C-alpha cells in the first residue's frame, strides 16, 4: 500500500469505471471547516491524472466546490463526489462540508463511504466536532486514517500534531494512531520555519522527495536514518499489536527482523478492519507540479489499505411493510438495493439523485421501486411508487459523465427520479425493499418566512417542497396556532443557504419574520358571564340568552363543558349549540388572541324564543358569555415548556447548567454518557430556547448537542406576561 515505492498512472480525462466491487474504494473526507479537505481532493485528482492542473477540469471550473453558493460563501455547503482512478482502482472521494450546520451532508457521506479520511490542520489542531465524528465512526467500526495538512504554516509542527491526534483520538489505545511517514524538512526560511519537501517511509526506510515537483525516491542519508529509528520501532510494535498473529510480537521482541511484506500485510489488515489508524501528511502541489506532497502515499493507502465494498456490511433491509429480509451482499448479480444519499436540482436536467448501490446493478431506463421512509414530521411524504430511471452518470465538477451501468459498491447519479428523496431506497419493482435509514440530526433552529410578493406566494409552496425533498435535515412546519410558515434548520448558515437556494434555484423571494411561540390563555380565577343575543330586523329575529360559570382546571385538562340547566330554560336541542359557541370562542382566545385552555364551563340558565331562537343564535350567545366572563377576571398567559437534554464534554457542564438557569430553566438531573461526556436534563420555556442551537454551539465551542421534547404549558410570570402583551399590542 503506502510503503510501495512504485507509482501508478491515473486516468486523465475520462470517467472512471469498475467492473467488480473489489476494484472500488469509497472514502469520505472529514474535518473541520478550513482544514483543507477540498484542496486535498483537488491535489489527489491532480496526482491521479484526473485533472490537468490543480482543481480545474476541462471547462475551467472548480472540481469540488462548483456550486455558485459555495463560491459566494467561500466554503463547502454540500456533499461532493469526485471519482479518480489509481492503478486500475476507482476511488470515489466524498468531500463533506466542515461547518456544523451541514452535518447532514457529512452523515450522508459517512453512509455512502466504506472508510473515512480525517483531515487535520497542523495550524489549528483537532476540533471538538471532529472528535465527535471520530467516536461515531469508532462505534460502527469504520476504518479511519488521518492526514495532516497546512504544514506550510509558520506554527505547524507535524510531531506535535501527531501526538495531539494520538491523545485526542487514540482513546485507551493511543498506539493505534501512529505516523507511517515523517516529514523531511528543508532549510529554515527568514521566519525560522522549515518547509517540508519530502517524506521518510518508516517501514521501507526510503525517502520520497517532492522538492522537484515530481515524486522521486532515494535511500536516506546517514544523517536522516537516526531521525526515524524511535518512530519506526513504535510503528512496528503498534502494527504487531493489532495483528492477528499472536507469535509475531514474541519474535520481534526476541530480536528477529520481521519481513517488511509481513508488516505491510498486517498493516493493511489492521487498517481495513478499523483497528489501526495511520497518520500521513499532505500538501498541495506547487504551480506547474503534478504531485503534491504525500498525495501518492494517500492514494496507495486508499487502494491498498482501505476496505473494498465487499468487506462492508450493508444496512439492514425489510419489505416496505416491515417484514425482515435476508442480509444483503455486495454482489452485482444480487437483488437491486440502492439508497439515495443526496438529492439536488439542475436547471436543465431536473432532479438528480446521488445513489449508493449496496447490491445488484442499475441500468438506464429501467423501472425501479422507490420506497420512502415517511419523515412526515419533517415535511417529507411517505411513498411507495414505481419510477423509471433516467440517464446514469458520474459527476466531475459541473460535468455529468454518462455511465452504461452502475454496479454494487459504486456511486452514481440518477436523473429524473421525480419522487425519490434523500434516504429513499431504490429496488426492483417486483421485489421492493426498504433500507434501514441512517441517523439524521434534528433541526432545532426555527425561521419564520413569508412570501415577498404575490408572485412569490404563488411559487412558495412548490419551492419549499423541493427544498425539503433535497435536505432531510430541514423540517417544514405550517403552524396552525401562529399561522406561520416555519423552516427548522441546523444553524444560521443552514438558513442562509436554504433561503438563497429558494431565491436562485426556484425563483422564490421570501422575507424572514419574528418566530412566534404558540402561547395559551386560561382563567386565573372563577368567573361568570351572561351572553345575550337578541336582534329583530324583519322576518325571523334572533333570540338566545345563556348564563355560564367558568372555573380554571389543572394544566392539560383542556375544556370541559357541563350542562346544569333545569326546567328547560334552554331547550335540549340548543345546549350543544352553546357548547359549540363556547369552544369556537375559546379557540380564538379571549384576551391576547391565543387559544383558551384548561377551564370548565358550566351552563346554568338561559332563555329561548319559540320562533326566533336558533342554533346560530345560541352559538353566538355562548361565545358572548365566555367573553363577558373573561372580562371579569385575570387571564393568565401559558407558555410551552420543553424537556431539554444537552450532551457536552464534562468541561462545559457548569457553564451549560448556569446558562439554562439564566433561561428560566429547571435542571432536573445529569448523567454520564460515555467517557468525558455528560447529559444535562432541564425543563425550559420554549421562548428561551428559540436560538439555543446557535447559543449552545458558541458556549461549547461546537462540541455540544441537544434535543427537546414538548412537555406542557405553564403560567408565564406576570411581569413577563405583561411585557409580552404590550409588545404584541405595539406590534399589532
MARMARMAR-787385 format. One line per field, with one value per residue (C-alpha): x, y, z; residue in three letters; residue number from 1. Coordinates in steps of 0.02 Angstrom, whole numbers, plus 50000, padded with zeros to 5 digits. Example, Ala and Ser with C-alpha at 12.3 -4.5 7.8 and 13.67 -1.06 7.14 Angstrom:
<atoms>
X 50615 50684
Y 49775 49947
Z 50390 50357
code ALA SER
pos 1 2
</atoms>
This chain:
<atoms>
X 50000 50077 50253 50267 50393 50311 50185 50031 49967 49794 49658 49653 49505 49386 49254 49325 49231 49245 49179 49193 49161 49338 49403 49309 49351 49232 49314 49240 49344 49302 49369 49326 49296 49460 49559 49596 49480 49431 49611 49664 49531 49597 49777 49728 49637 49789 49909 49798 49791 49604 49635 49770 49803 49758 49572 49519 49426 49406 49278 49392 49278 49323 49323 49239 49159 49072 48905 48876 48829 48995 49087 48997 49015 49193 49157 49084 48899 48858 48921 49026 49083 49249 49294 49476 49571 49731 49812 49651 49551 49409 49411 49251 49309 49168 49208 49100 49070 49164 49041 48924 48767 48791 48817 48676 48788 48927 48812 48761 48945 48979 48833 48897 49079 49171 49314 49349 49499 49507 49590 49675 49757 49930 49894 49728 49727 49589 49421 49292 49168 49300 49320 49132 49129 49281 49185 49035 49146 49227 49056 49018 49196 49228 49411 49495 49658 49720 49806 49889 49881 49942 50120 50175 50101 50232 50169 50142 50228 50196 50265 50164 50005 50029 50045 49886 49796 49857 49795 49633 49579 49675 49573 49629 49748 49848 49969 49828 49861 50038 50125 50179 50297 50397 50415 50582 50620 50721 50824 50733 50670 50682 50538 50629 50503 50574 50475 50428 50489 50484 50432 50531 50443 50457 50435 50529 50661 50655 50645 50510 50567 50442 50557 50570 50382 50387 50396 50568 50634 50804 50892 50907 51070 51168 51100 50919 50916 50931 50779 50663 50728 50618 50462 50493 50507 50346 50256 50312 50258 50090 50061 50111 49997 49849 49897 49809 49973 49999 50176 50234 50267 50370 50475 50500 50545 50663 50765 50701 50691 50512 50495 50428 50299 50229 50221 50135 50010 49969 49958 49834 49728 49729 49680 49541 49459 49470 49597 49743 49736 49889 49938 50003 50048 49993 50018 49954 50068 50164 50116 50158 50184 50081 50104 50080 50171 50100 49967 50041 50057 49875 49815 49914 49843 49665 49687 49794 49735 49554 49421 49327 49136 49130 49205 49073 48915 48764 48621 48477 48330 48147 47998 47905 47780 47918 47943 48127 48232 48399 48556 48623 48791 48889 48852 48816 48707 48608 48441 48442 48461 48521 48499 48481 48616 48594 48461 48494 48415 48488 48404 48421 48411 48292 48309 48471 48488 48659 48639 48750 48722 48735 48678 48632 48660 48570 48546 48473 48288 48240 48091 48131 48029 48055 48018 48010 48040 47893 47977 47809 47863 47990 47875 47926 47789 47782 47779 47799 47798 47874 47981 48082 48267 48336 48516 48656 48811 48958 48992 49153 49148 48997 49000 48897 48990 48873 48879 48811 48777 48818 48863 48854 48977 48979 48902 48810 48695 48519 48417 48229 48177 48038 47977 48138 48206 48365 48359 48242 48276 48282 48245 48172 47989 47944 48047 48028 48143 48161 48332 48360 48385 48538 48527 48498 48514 48354 48337 48313 48332 48165 48150 47978 47960 47831 47824 47899 47763 47605 47707 47821 47671 47610 47779 47819 47734 47817 47987 47981 47927 48077 48195 48141 48147 48332 48378 48314 48394 48267 48089 47942 47804 47638 47595 47407 47416 47526 47481 47665 47768 47922 48081 48175 48362 48525 48601 48615 48725 48600 48462 48563 48594 48412 48345 48475 48429 48246 48290 48419 48362 48173 48146 48058 48100 48049 48061 48102 47989 47995 47958 47806 47798 47620 47551 47390 47269 47173 47066 47158 47003 46819 46701 46525 46459 46294 46276 46129 46100 45933 45900 45742 45752 45604 45558 45628 45735 45874 45849 45964 46016 46131 46216 46378 46504 46690 46822 47005 47065 47238 47358 47322 47136 47077 46899 46757 46575 46443 46254 46160 46009 45845 45665 45702 45761 45873 45791 45889 45922 46013 46130 46256 46245 46300 46446 46496 46497 46600 46729 46741 46772 46900 46995 47002 47054 46978 47122 47276 47212 47288 47184 47096 47126 47108 46936 46768 46617 46452 46289 46171 46022 45956 45805 45738 45602 45484 45511 45671 45789 45908 46070 46167 46091 46140 46316 46335 46264 46385 46533 46472 46451 46630 46697 46598 46664 46842 46819 46786 46949 47136 47178 47344 47462 47528 47695 47756 47892 48010 48120 48294 48435 48606 48758 48925 49103 49124 49222 49066 48937 48946 48928 48781 48688 48716 48658 48499 48460 48477 48345 48220 48259 48248 48390 48314 48468 48633 48705 48864 48860 49021 49196 49211 49033 48882 48697 48611 48421 48316 48140 48150 48018 48022 48028 48201 48274 48219 48402 48482 48552 48664 48700 48749 48871 48957 48953 49027 49146 49046 49051 48876 48716 48540 48367 48199 48028 47872 47808 47664 47607 47641 47588 47706 47774 47656 47788 47843 47662 47627 47780 47728 47553 47624 47742 47600 47489 47628 47666 47483
Y 50000 50165 50094 50032 50131 50112 50236 50204 50311 50384 50401 50579 50650 50502 50432 50302 50136 49972 49802 49721 49787 49737 49871 50007 50112 50235 50358 50510 50660 50727 50880 51049 51198 51264 51105 51087 50947 51023 51071 50893 50822 50930 50878 50694 50718 50806 50670 50534 50621 50656 50843 50933 51071 51095 51096 51129 51021 51044 51184 51280 51256 51202 51015 51001 51165 51206 51267 51454 51469 51388 51514 51660 51595 51531 51365 51193 51179 51011 50836 50821 50664 50662 50494 50461 50309 50242 50084 50015 50051 50176 50288 50382 50529 50609 50786 50844 51017 51051 51177 51107 51173 51048 50892 50811 50812 50735 50597 50559 50546 50426 50319 50311 50276 50122 50217 50391 50503 50633 50794 50890 51060 51071 51253 51227 51054 50929 51016 50954 50918 50811 50706 50679 50613 50504 50425 50395 50304 50204 50148 50065 50005 50114 50112 50280 50365 50541 50664 50820 50973 51153 51102 51261 51366 51452 51374 51200 51055 50880 50789 50893 50874 50686 50674 50776 50659 50509 50577 50651 50511 50357 50342 50197 50138 50290 50175 50135 50311 50322 50402 50298 50436 50576 50742 50790 50972 51092 51244 51365 51525 51703 51671 51522 51398 51247 51195 51012 50947 50758 50608 50468 50299 50220 50041 50048 50170 50258 50445 50512 50683 50808 50958 50950 50948 50763 50621 50541 50402 50380 50299 50402 50484 50439 50595 50551 50371 50413 50528 50382 50243 50276 50313 50158 50044 50114 50093 49912 49874 49956 49855 49692 49729 49746 49596 49430 49335 49310 49244 49396 49505 49369 49351 49539 49560 49413 49514 49434 49553 49547 49543 49707 49615 49536 49705 49787 49644 49658 49846 49832 49709 49816 49973 49884 49817 49983 49931 50042 50221 50281 50464 50541 50715 50807 50974 51040 51038 51193 51284 51177 51021 50864 50785 50869 50810 50646 50627 50467 50394 50434 50357 50199 50193 50208 50073 49955 49982 50037 49902 49861 49874 49685 49696 49816 49755 49828 49912 49801 49788 49744 49742 49910 49843 49798 49611 49561 49511 49420 49524 49599 49557 49668 49566 49643 49491 49507 49594 49780 49883 50063 50214 50398 50488 50659 50749 50904 51001 51051 51192 51089 50907 50924 50821 50722 50584 50526 50343 50214 50037 49904 49759 49723 49825 49982 50024 50175 50174 50029 50042 50033 50041 50193 50167 50319 50323 50436 50577 50666 50756 50847 50881 50726 50619 50431 50344 50177 50206 50139 50259 50247 50283 50416 50431 50368 50473 50508 50689 50778 50960 51034 50894 50735 50595 50458 50281 50125 50045 50056 49901 49853 49955 50104 50277 50355 50499 50456 50582 50613 50518 50642 50563 50498 50596 50584 50425 50331 50154 50100 49917 49802 49838 49655 49638 49803 49834 49967 50005 50049 50239 50323 50441 50622 50768 50858 51035 51145 51323 51396 51534 51601 51657 51738 51771 51937 51971 51895 51817 51736 51674 51575 51485 51469 51303 51211 51289 51238 51061 51042 51117 50997 50849 50886 50906 50784 50890 51026 51025 51121 51170 51257 51308 51307 51412 51553 51537 51547 51450 51393 51314 51219 51215 51165 51339 51512 51459 51322 51454 51567 51428 51373 51547 51578 51415 51466 51628 51571 51394 51407 51593 51624 51779 51768 51882 51820 51875 51852 51673 51658 51530 51460 51526 51482 51575 51519 51594 51649 51633 51579 51697 51707 51776 51809 51800 51893 51889 51971 52052 52092 52162 52099 51919 51794 51876 51805 51767 51673 51704 51594 51608 51516 51492 51468 51395 51355 51174 51094 51104 50984 50970 51054 51121 51037 51084 51042 51060 51108 51187 51143 51167 51179 51360 51317 51187 51025 51046 51211 51154 51082 51249 51342 51220 51244 51433 51421 51308 51415 51571 51476 51429 51614 51669 51796 51915 51911 51801 51638 51479 51465 51301 51215 51278 51204 51295 51260 51311 51364 51453 51542 51593 51546 51606 51485 51566 51669 51550 51450 51352 51503 51619 51507 51485 51674 51687 51555 51649 51814 51735 51671 51841 51929 51806 51838 52024 51998 51909 51899 51798 51707 51675 51498 51466 51299 51210 51080 50948 50988 50859 50936 50825 50912 50870 50870 51034 51129 51056 51200 51331 51241 51224 51407 51458 51352 51428 51600 51548 51513 51329 51200 51073 50903 50793 50745 50578 50515 50473 50384 50440 50625 50674 50720 50740 50884 50874 51027 51095 51260 51379 51366 51556 51549 51417 51484 51512 51384 51288 51438 51485 51309 51293 51454 51405 51231 51276 51167 51011 51017 50936 50947 50879 50946 50869 50969 50937 51053 51233 51329 51503 51638 51751 51902 52033 51940 51911 52098 52137 52006 52081 52256 52203 52110 52265 52377 52252 52247
Z 50000 50055 50078 49900 49801 49630 49565 49463 49320 49335 49206 49144 49052 49060 49176 49292 49289 49381 49328 49501 49677 49726 49606 49702 49853 49935 50054 50141 50193 50366 50455 50524 50410 50341 50372 50186 50130 49963 49925 49964 49846 49706 49745 49739 49574 49502 49561 49487 49319 49330 49301 49206 49333 49515 49545 49366 49243 49057 49072 49190 49338 49513 49537 49708 49763 49600 49668 49650 49834 49882 49775 49857 50035 50009 50094 50058 50096 50017 49987 49828 49737 49644 49561 49517 49455 49533 49471 49398 49556 49550 49704 49746 49852 49950 50005 50150 50225 50385 50456 50589 50503 50363 50468 50369 50216 50322 50384 50205 50158 50301 50244 50065 50110 50172 50256 50321 50298 50438 50383 50524 50503 50580 50614 50705 50783 50817 50834 50960 50821 50734 50891 50897 50718 50756 50901 50787 50662 50801 50862 50695 50663 50510 50455 50479 50437 50469 50355 50423 50312 50316 50355 50268 50410 50517 50678 50604 50692 50625 50777 50898 50796 50781 50969 50992 50873 50972 51138 51071 50955 51013 51172 51279 51142 51082 50989 50867 50797 50729 50578 50428 50370 50446 50356 50282 50317 50212 50258 50375 50295 50356 50478 50552 50483 50392 50238 50212 50044 50067 50171 50250 50249 50420 50360 50196 50262 50095 50060 49942 49885 49813 49803 49613 49587 49546 49671 49671 49780 49858 50004 50164 50206 50361 50447 50406 50470 50656 50638 50610 50723 50876 50772 50665 50815 50891 50724 50706 50884 50852 50693 50776 50925 50806 50700 50711 50732 50919 50897 50797 50949 51033 50876 50864 51048 51029 50905 50745 50596 50534 50345 50277 50171 50328 50414 50266 50254 50439 50423 50279 50379 50535 50438 50342 50500 50590 50722 50667 50606 50510 50508 50346 50286 50129 50044 49876 49725 49680 49520 49371 49476 49456 49626 49793 49948 50011 49875 49803 49978 50014 49851 49889 50066 49998 49866 49971 50149 50144 50126 49967 49966 49977 50152 50214 50299 50209 50305 50359 50238 50255 50140 50132 50259 50383 50355 50377 50228 50217 50235 50075 49999 49881 49726 49555 49517 49679 49708 49671 49830 49819 49930 49886 49986 49908 49806 49703 49561 49395 49295 49135 49190 49338 49496 49513 49643 49701 49749 49833 49769 49902 49793 49612 49454 49399 49215 49125 49076 49189 49307 49493 49652 49764 49948 50061 50248 50283 50379 50390 50547 50440 50293 50193 50121 50136 49968 49880 49693 49534 49434 49275 49294 49178 49124 49237 49258 49370 49421 49384 49430 49341 49214 49216 49126 49062 49129 49045 49215 49399 49498 49682 49785 49667 49672 49526 49486 49427 49329 49330 49486 49522 49684 49762 49910 50013 50116 49999 49939 49756 49723 49590 49555 49577 49738 49835 49983 50118 50188 50370 50374 50446 50593 50549 50671 50719 50652 50805 50741 50680 50550 50505 50324 50213 50027 49973 49844 49772 49631 49759 49857 49707 49694 49879 49915 49770 49806 49989 49945 49829 49956 50094 49974 49945 50128 50262 50399 50361 50427 50356 50477 50444 50622 50647 50806 50745 50560 50515 50389 50483 50416 50550 50512 50596 50611 50538 50392 50351 50349 50234 50109 50112 50077 49942 49857 49862 49776 49648 49609 49624 49595 49761 49863 50046 50198 50372 50515 50703 50751 50864 51002 51021 51186 51275 51389 51542 51679 51834 51944 51932 51842 51774 51611 51525 51338 51263 51076 51033 50864 50768 50591 50493 50467 50591 50725 50831 51013 51132 51311 51414 51582 51617 51754 51716 51832 51798 51791 51811 51663 51521 51560 51401 51401 51495 51462 51593 51573 51732 51653 51742 51691 51505 51513 51367 51253 51241 51055 51086 51226 51100 51010 51167 51187 51005 51027 51186 51106 50950 51056 51161 51003 50954 51129 51246 51286 51176 51036 51099 51120 51288 51382 51550 51603 51649 51577 51662 51578 51719 51642 51489 51388 51218 51099 51013 50843 50845 50935 50825 50826 50762 50892 51038 50967 50967 51143 51208 51134 51209 51380 51380 51328 51467 51596 51536 51563 51747 51797 51762 51608 51626 51481 51469 51385 51315 51413 51340 51417 51351 51352 51323 51295 51316 51368 51557 51550 51494 51614 51738 51602 51523 51688 51728 51555 51569 51737 51659 51534 51675 51660 51799 51794 51838 51829 51748 51692 51611 51426 51387 51431 51464 51415 51520 51480 51571 51578 51611 51589 51496 51424 51234 51218 51298 51180 51011 50962 51079 50930 50894 51075 51130 50986 51042 51226 51199 51055 50937 51045 51120 51058 51123 51095 51152 51185 51222 51398 51439 51453 51614 51675 51617 51756 51773 51735 51580 51526 51540 51435 51307 51293 51275 51136 51049 51056 50990 50853 50804
code UNK UNK UNK UNK UNK UNK UNK UNK UNK UNK UNK UNK UNK UNK UNK UNK UNK UNK UNK UNK UNK UNK UNK UNK UNK UNK UNK UNK UNK UNK UNK UNK UNK UNK UNK UNK UNK UNK UNK UNK UNK UNK UNK UNK UNK UNK UNK UNK UNK UNK UNK UNK UNK UNK UNK UNK UNK UNK UNK UNK UNK UNK UNK UNK UNK UNK UNK UNK UNK UNK UNK UNK UNK UNK UNK UNK UNK UNK UNK UNK UNK UNK UNK UNK UNK UNK UNK UNK UNK UNK UNK UNK UNK UNK UNK UNK UNK UNK UNK UNK UNK UNK UNK UNK UNK UNK UNK UNK UNK UNK UNK UNK UNK UNK UNK UNK UNK UNK UNK UNK UNK UNK UNK UNK UNK UNK UNK UNK UNK UNK UNK UNK UNK UNK UNK UNK UNK UNK UNK UNK UNK UNK UNK UNK UNK UNK UNK UNK UNK UNK UNK UNK UNK UNK UNK UNK UNK UNK UNK UNK UNK UNK UNK UNK UNK UNK UNK UNK UNK UNK UNK UNK UNK UNK UNK UNK UNK UNK UNK UNK UNK UNK UNK UNK UNK UNK UNK UNK UNK UNK UNK UNK UNK UNK UNK UNK UNK UNK UNK UNK UNK UNK UNK UNK UNK UNK UNK UNK UNK UNK UNK UNK UNK UNK UNK UNK UNK UNK UNK UNK UNK UNK UNK UNK UNK UNK UNK UNK UNK UNK UNK UNK UNK UNK UNK UNK UNK UNK UNK UNK UNK UNK UNK UNK UNK UNK UNK UNK UNK UNK UNK UNK UNK UNK UNK UNK UNK UNK UNK UNK UNK UNK UNK UNK UNK UNK UNK UNK UNK UNK UNK UNK UNK UNK UNK UNK UNK UNK UNK UNK UNK UNK UNK UNK UNK UNK UNK UNK UNK UNK UNK UNK UNK UNK UNK UNK UNK UNK UNK UNK UNK UNK UNK UNK UNK UNK UNK UNK UNK UNK UNK UNK UNK UNK UNK UNK UNK UNK UNK UNK UNK UNK UNK UNK UNK UNK UNK UNK UNK UNK UNK UNK UNK UNK UNK UNK UNK UNK UNK UNK UNK UNK UNK UNK UNK UNK UNK UNK UNK UNK UNK UNK UNK UNK UNK UNK UNK UNK UNK UNK UNK UNK UNK UNK UNK UNK UNK UNK UNK UNK UNK UNK UNK UNK UNK UNK UNK UNK UNK UNK UNK UNK UNK UNK UNK UNK UNK UNK UNK UNK UNK UNK UNK UNK UNK UNK UNK UNK UNK UNK UNK UNK UNK UNK UNK UNK UNK UNK UNK UNK UNK UNK UNK UNK UNK UNK UNK UNK UNK UNK UNK UNK UNK UNK UNK UNK UNK UNK UNK UNK UNK UNK UNK UNK UNK UNK UNK UNK UNK UNK UNK UNK UNK UNK UNK UNK UNK UNK UNK UNK UNK UNK UNK UNK UNK UNK UNK UNK UNK UNK UNK UNK UNK UNK UNK UNK UNK UNK UNK UNK UNK UNK UNK UNK UNK UNK UNK UNK UNK UNK UNK UNK UNK UNK UNK UNK UNK UNK UNK UNK UNK UNK UNK UNK UNK UNK UNK UNK UNK UNK UNK UNK UNK UNK UNK UNK UNK UNK UNK UNK UNK UNK UNK UNK UNK UNK UNK UNK UNK UNK UNK UNK UNK UNK UNK UNK UNK UNK UNK UNK UNK UNK UNK UNK UNK UNK UNK UNK UNK UNK UNK UNK UNK UNK UNK UNK UNK UNK UNK UNK UNK UNK UNK UNK UNK UNK UNK UNK UNK UNK UNK UNK UNK UNK UNK UNK UNK UNK UNK UNK UNK UNK UNK UNK UNK UNK UNK UNK UNK UNK UNK UNK UNK UNK UNK UNK UNK UNK UNK UNK UNK UNK UNK UNK UNK UNK UNK UNK UNK UNK UNK UNK UNK UNK UNK UNK UNK UNK UNK UNK UNK UNK UNK UNK UNK UNK UNK UNK UNK UNK UNK UNK UNK UNK UNK UNK UNK UNK UNK UNK UNK UNK UNK UNK UNK UNK UNK UNK UNK UNK UNK UNK UNK UNK UNK UNK UNK UNK UNK UNK UNK UNK UNK UNK UNK UNK UNK UNK UNK UNK UNK UNK UNK UNK UNK UNK UNK UNK UNK UNK UNK UNK UNK UNK UNK UNK UNK UNK UNK UNK UNK UNK UNK UNK UNK UNK UNK UNK UNK UNK UNK UNK UNK UNK UNK UNK UNK UNK UNK UNK UNK UNK UNK UNK UNK UNK UNK UNK UNK UNK UNK UNK UNK UNK UNK UNK UNK UNK UNK UNK UNK UNK UNK UNK UNK UNK UNK UNK UNK UNK UNK UNK
pos 1 2 3 4 5 6 7 8 9 10 11 12 13 14 15 16 17 18 19 20 21 22 23 24 25 26 27 28 29 30 31 32 33 34 35 36 37 38 39 40 41 42 43 44 45 46 47 48 49 50 51 52 53 54 55 56 57 58 59 60 61 62 63 64 65 66 67 68 69 70 71 72 73 74 75 76 77 78 79 80 81 82 83 84 85 86 87 88 89 90 91 92 93 94 95 96 97 98 99 100 101 102 103 104 105 106 107 108 109 110 111 112 113 114 115 116 117 118 119 120 121 122 123 124 125 126 127 128 129 130 131 132 133 134 135 136 137 138 139 140 141 142 143 144 145 146 147 148 149 150 151 152 153 154 155 156 157 158 159 160 161 162 163 164 165 166 167 168 169 170 171 172 173 174 175 176 177 178 179 180 181 182 183 184 185 186 187 188 189 190 191 192 193 194 195 196 197 198 199 200 201 202 203 204 205 206 207 208 209 210 211 212 213 214 215 216 217 218 219 220 221 222 223 224 225 226 227 228 229 230 231 232 233 234 235 236 237 238 239 240 241 242 243 244 245 246 247 248 249 250 251 252 253 254 255 256 257 258 259 260 261 262 263 264 265 266 267 268 269 270 271 272 273 274 275 276 277 278 279 280 281 282 283 284 285 286 287 288 289 290 291 292 293 294 295 296 297 298 299 300 301 302 303 304 305 306 307 308 309 310 311 312 313 314 315 316 317 318 319 320 321 322 323 324 325 326 327 328 329 330 331 332 333 334 335 336 337 338 339 340 341 342 343 344 345 346 347 348 349 350 351 352 353 354 355 356 357 358 359 360 361 362 363 364 365 366 367 368 369 370 371 372 373 374 375 376 377 378 379 380 381 382 383 384 385 386 387 388 389 390 391 392 393 394 395 396 397 398 399 400 401 402 403 404 405 406 407 408 409 410 411 412 413 414 415 416 417 418 419 420 421 422 423 424 425 426 427 428 429 430 431 432 433 434 435 436 437 438 439 440 441 442 443 444 445 446 447 448 449 450 451 452 453 454 455 456 457 458 459 460 461 462 463 464 465 466 467 468 469 470 471 472 473 474 475 476 477 478 479 480 481 482 483 484 485 486 487 488 489 490 491 492 493 494 495 496 497 498 499 500 501 502 503 504 505 506 507 508 509 510 511 512 513 514 515 516 517 518 519 520 521 522 523 524 525 526 527 528 529 530 531 532 533 534 535 536 537 538 539 540 541 542 543 544 545 546 547 548 549 550 551 552 553 554 555 556 557 558 559 560 561 562 563 564 565 566 567 568 569 570 571 572 573 574 575 576 577 578 579 580 581 582 583 584 585 586 587 588 589 590 591 592 593 594 595 596 597 598 599 600 601 602 603 604 605 606 607 608 609 610 611 612 613 614 615 616 617 618 619 620 621 622 623 624 625 626 627 628 629 630 631 632 633 634 635 636 637 638 639 640 641 642 643 644 645 646 647 648 649 650 651 652 653 654 655 656 657 658 659 660 661 662 663 664 665 666 667 668 669 670 671 672 673 674 675 676 677 678 679 680 681 682 683 684 685 686 687 688 689 690 691 692 693 694 695 696 697 698 699 700 701 702 703 704 705 706 707 708 709 710 711 712 713 714 715 716 717 718 719 720 721 722 723 724 725 726 727 728 729 730 731 732
</atoms>
